[in-house]
Amino acid sequence: MKKMILTLAIVVSTLGVFASPNNVNQKVLEAFKTEFASAKEVAWTVGSNYYKATFTYNEKRVFAYYDENGELLGLTRYVSPLDLPLALQKNLKKNYPGCWISDLFEAAKNDGTNYYLTLENADSKIILKSSGNSWHVYSKIKKS
């Protein structure tokens, strides 16, 4: 399920179809309004079997993913490296010197919150996923 959220985030950002609230399933709209009543600047994207709401909530840009029954699949938002838990910050500094962060987002579901981080150096790009207080390699790509 966690890989599905990451995959959804990537696919939707490149292939999604923007929709007006009129094109969004009523169950999804009601669930969204219940959970995020104070959301601002809401934009919808419709996929083949999911809905994505992009909106501002508490001054942060947030992405909520729903299934066709109005069930929240998960939330994502971009975060600053300074927003990471201290243990994850220390782990990065210790285990990945000489790398820079090119992307970082938080993914939250009912079973917990994970962070996905893209690190780069001159030779490679590494995507890490948090697990507790440490990072695990999610994927690694050699640069040409």
C-alpha positions as CSV (number, residue, x, y, z in Angstrom):
1,M,0.0,0.0,0.0
2,K,2.9,2.4,0.8
3,K,4.5,1.7,-2.6
4,M,1.1,2.4,-4.1
5,I,0.9,5.9,-2.5
6,L,4.4,6.7,-3.8
7,T,3.6,5.4,-7.2
8,L,0.3,7.4,-7.2
9,A,2.1,10.6,-6.3
10,I,4.5,10.1,-9.2
11,V,2.0,9.0,-11.8
12,V,-0.6,11.6,-10.9
13,S,1.9,14.4,-11.1
14,T,2.7,13.5,-14.7
15,L,-0.5,11.9,-16.1
16,G,-3.4,13.1,-14.0
17,V,-6.5,14.7,-15.4
18,F,-7.6,17.8,-13.6
19,A,-11.3,17.9,-12.7
20,S,-13.8,20.3,-11.3
21,P,-15.7,19.3,-8.2
22,N,-18.6,18.4,-10.5
23,N,-16.5,15.5,-11.9
24,V,-15.6,14.1,-8.5
25,N,-17.6,11.3,-6.9
26,Q,-20.1,12.7,-4.3
27,K,-18.8,10.3,-1.6
28,V,-15.3,11.6,-2.1
29,L,-16.4,15.2,-1.9
30,E,-18.3,14.6,1.3
31,A,-15.4,12.7,2.9
32,F,-13.0,15.5,2.0
33,K,-15.3,18.2,3.3
34,T,-15.7,16.3,6.6
35,E,-11.9,15.8,7.1
36,F,-10.6,19.1,5.7
37,A,-13.4,21.7,6.3
38,S,-11.0,24.6,6.4
39,A,-9.0,23.6,3.3
40,K,-8.3,26.3,0.8
41,E,-7.4,26.4,-2.9
42,V,-8.7,22.9,-3.6
43,A,-8.0,21.3,-7.0
44,W,-9.0,17.8,-8.0
45,T,-7.3,15.3,-10.2
46,V,-9.1,12.1,-11.3
47,G,-7.3,8.9,-12.0
48,S,-8.7,5.5,-13.2
49,N,-9.6,4.3,-9.7
50,Y,-8.7,7.2,-7.3
51,Y,-9.2,10.9,-6.7
52,K,-6.5,13.3,-5.6
53,A,-7.2,16.6,-3.9
54,T,-4.4,19.2,-3.9
55,F,-5.0,22.0,-1.4
56,T,-3.7,24.3,1.3
57,Y,-4.2,23.3,4.9
58,N,-2.7,25.1,7.9
59,E,-0.5,27.1,5.4
60,K,1.0,23.9,3.9
61,R,0.4,22.3,0.5
62,V,-1.2,18.9,1.0
63,F,-2.2,16.1,-1.3
64,A,-5.0,13.7,-0.2
65,Y,-5.8,10.4,-2.1
66,Y,-9.2,8.8,-2.0
67,D,-10.7,5.7,-3.4
68,E,-14.0,5.6,-5.2
69,N,-15.9,4.9,-2.0
70,G,-14.6,8.1,-0.3
71,E,-12.0,6.2,1.8
72,L,-8.9,8.2,2.5
73,L,-5.9,6.2,1.1
74,G,-3.3,8.6,2.4
75,L,-1.9,12.1,2.6
76,T,1.4,13.5,1.3
77,R,3.1,16.8,1.7
78,Y,6.4,18.3,0.9
79,V,8.5,19.0,4.0
80,S,11.8,20.8,4.8
81,P,14.7,18.7,6.0
82,L,14.5,20.7,9.2
83,D,11.0,19.2,9.7
84,L,12.4,15.6,9.9
85,P,12.6,14.0,13.3
86,L,16.0,14.6,14.8
87,A,17.0,10.9,14.7
88,L,16.4,10.8,10.9
89,Q,18.4,14.0,10.5
90,K,21.3,12.6,12.4
91,N,21.2,9.3,10.5
92,L,21.3,11.2,7.2
93,K,24.3,13.3,8.3
94,K,26.2,10.2,9.5
95,N,25.4,7.7,6.7
96,Y,25.2,9.9,3.6
97,P,27.9,12.6,3.7
98,G,28.5,14.4,0.4
99,C,25.0,14.0,-0.8
100,W,22.4,16.7,-1.3
101,I,18.6,16.5,-0.9
102,S,16.7,17.0,-4.1
103,D,13.2,15.9,-2.9
104,L,11.5,15.2,0.4
105,F,7.9,14.4,1.2
106,E,5.9,12.9,4.1
107,A,3.4,10.2,3.4
108,A,0.8,9.5,6.2
109,K,-1.7,6.7,6.4
110,N,-3.7,5.1,9.2
111,D,-0.8,2.8,10.0
112,G,1.8,5.6,10.4
113,T,3.9,8.2,8.7
114,N,6.9,7.7,6.5
115,Y,9.3,10.0,4.8
116,Y,10.6,9.6,1.3
117,L,13.9,11.4,0.5
118,T,15.8,11.7,-2.7
119,L,19.6,12.1,-2.3
120,E,22.0,12.8,-5.0
121,N,25.7,13.1,-5.6
122,A,27.8,13.3,-8.7
123,D,27.4,9.5,-9.5
124,S,24.0,8.4,-8.2
125,K,20.5,9.2,-7.1
126,I,19.2,7.3,-4.1
127,I,15.6,7.3,-2.8
128,L,15.3,6.5,0.8
129,K,12.3,5.6,2.9
130,S,12.1,6.1,6.6
131,S,11.4,3.3,9.0
132,G,11.3,4.3,12.6
133,N,14.5,6.3,13.3
134,S,16.5,5.0,10.3
135,W,16.5,5.1,6.5
136,H,16.3,2.2,4.0
137,V,17.2,2.3,0.3
138,Y,13.9,2.4,-1.7
139,S,15.7,2.6,-5.0
140,K,19.1,3.6,-6.4
141,I,19.9,4.9,-9.9
142,K,23.3,5.4,-11.4
143,K,23.8,8.6,-13.3
144,S,25.3,8.5,-16.8
